[in-house]
Amino acid sequence: MDDLPAEVKQQAYCALGEAVARAWSVLPQEIQHRLFEEAVGSQDESIRHQLAVFLHHVHFRTSDGLKARASHEPDSLGG
């Protein structure tokens, strides 16, 4: 891939990134986790929170899962 022009590589990365973002909620959780960690590793750790917020706000399955876990977890008093 080193022989491809930088603009072509950037367009390919952008297109693949957008495709993954659109399909995120139908991907298996294991694949989501791997892609998330690869994305963080390709940038730096500072993107982790921003990426998590983006995914939780955009994808219903992700945000619904968070809401469900939050409403069914007992509180620290055993409730």
Protein Blocks (a to p, Z undefined) as FASTA:
>chain_A
ZZpcfklmmmmmmmmmmmmmmmmmmpcfklmmmmmmmmmmmmcfklmmmmmmmmmmmpmk
lmmmmmmmmmmpccfkoZZ
